[in-house]
Amino acid sequence: MKEEKNTEGAFRWIVGLLQKHSIPFQISGGFAARLYGSKRDLADIDIGIPDDRFDDLYPEVKQYIIYGPEHYLDDEWDLKLMTLKYENQEIDIAGRDEVKIFDKSKKVWVPAHRDLTVSEDMEVYGIVVPVIPKKSLISYKSKIARDVDLEDIRQLEISMQFPN
């Protein structure tokens, strides 16, 4: 039997810890895509922080860590990463200073550092949080071009044509 994820509880918990430690952050990935109108199922909550702030968060999250914090490399991402599981919801905390993504169309790794101060403030579960700008989200999802990213882009384009 599959346990239910508590996305709201996990979101409130991690945002509370980031705010408690004054760690700059930005919501990105599929969670940001959902905030902008994508309807696909949420896999995890993606949050970017400065690379040098993982140690500030570590003591309070260590019992929930399922990966990292350490360097992570796969076919799309090259970055510092820590994955947590809280109330059955995965949370990816990703470093934003040295991050690279693989541009599938050009077949080359490109820097993907993001200025965490350039964000859209959005209310999520009653909390105002910084979210990656839609244009930046579409840009990096276009480059890594996984099926989930292309689906998010398609749905974001639809939501821009037919806003609620």
N, C-alpha and C positions, 0 to 999 in steps of 0.2 A: 504494500500500500504506500503510495506516494504522499509524503507529508506536505502540507500546505506551507507556502512561503509567506512570510510576513514582511512584505516589501516596505510598507509604511513604517513598521516598527524598526526595521533595519536601517532605513533611511534616516529616521529621526535620531537613532542611536549614533550613527557614524557622523552625521552633521553636528550633533551636540558635542562629540569629542573633538572634532576639527575646530569648532568655535571655541570650546573650552581652552584649547591650546593655541589659539590665534594662528592656526595654520591656514594660509591662503589655499583655496581649492576651487575647482570648477567641475561641474557635472558635464559628462560627455557621453559618447557611445550610444547604445540603444536606449538608455534611459532618457538622454537628451532628445533623441529622435522621437520618442513617445511624447515628450513634453511639447514638441513641435507638430505633432499630429500623426506620427506613425502608429499603426494599430497592431503590429506584430507582437507576439509574446515576448515578454522581457526575460532575458537570460540572467543578467546581473546588473548591478549598479556600478557604473564606471565613474571614478572620481580622480582627477589629476591634482597632484600637489607638488611642491618643489622637492627635488631629489634629496636635499639635506634635511627634510623635516620628518622622514620616516621614523627616526629614533625618538622623536617627541611623542609619536603616536603609539609606538611599539608596546610600552609597558601596559597600556590599557586594552590592547587588542590581542595580545599574544595568545590567549587561550582560544581565540577564534580563527587563528591563522591556519590556512590549509596549503598555502604556498608563500615562500619568501619570508621576509623581503630580500630579494636578490635580483641579479641581472636576469632578464628573460629574453629569449630569442626564439621566434618561430618564423613562419613564412611571411608574416605581415608586420610583426612588431619587433623592435629592438629597444628595450627600456628597462628601468628598474620597476619591479612589480611586487605587490603583496596582495594575495587574495584571502579574503575573510569569508567565513560562513556564520551568519548571525540570524537566528530564528529561521533557519533553512533558506535564507536568501544570500546568494554570493555577492560579494562586494569586491571589485577590483580597485585597488589604490595604485595608481600609476605615477611614476616620476615624470615630470614635464620638462626637465632641463636638458637631458641628453637623449631624448626620445627620437627614434628614426622609424619611418614606415617604408614599406616596400611599395613603390609605385608600379603596379602590375602592368600598366600600358607601356611604360618606358623601360621596365625591367631593371630598375635601379633603386637603391636605398636613398631616401631623401630625409633631411632633418625635418622634424615635426614639432620643434619647440613651440610652445604657445605661451604667450603672455597671459598669465592668469588674471590680470587686471582688466583684460578686454573680454567682457562677458555681457550677457543679457541677464538682468535680474528677473527671476521668475518665482512666483509663489508655488511651492510644492508642499502638499500636506500642511498648509498653514505657515510654512517657513519660507522666507525670501532667501533664495540661494543664487549664486552665480552659475550660469549655464553657458556653455560654448555657443558663440553666435552661430545661427543657422548656416550662414555662408561657409564658415570654417568647418562645421560638421559635415556638410555636403562635400566640401573639397577633400577632406581626408578620407571620407567613406568612398568617394569616387576613385581615389588612388589605390586603396587596398582592395576594393572591389570584390569582397567576398559576397556570397549569395545574400546573406543577411543585410549587408551594407547596401547592395543594389536594391533590395526590397525596401529598406528604409528610404532611400533616395526617391524611389518611385512613389511611395506613399506621401512623402513630404511634398513632392511636386503636385500630387493630387490635392493635398490639403491647402496648398497655396492657390490652386485654381478654384477650389470650392470650400472656402473657409466656413466654419460652423457658425 
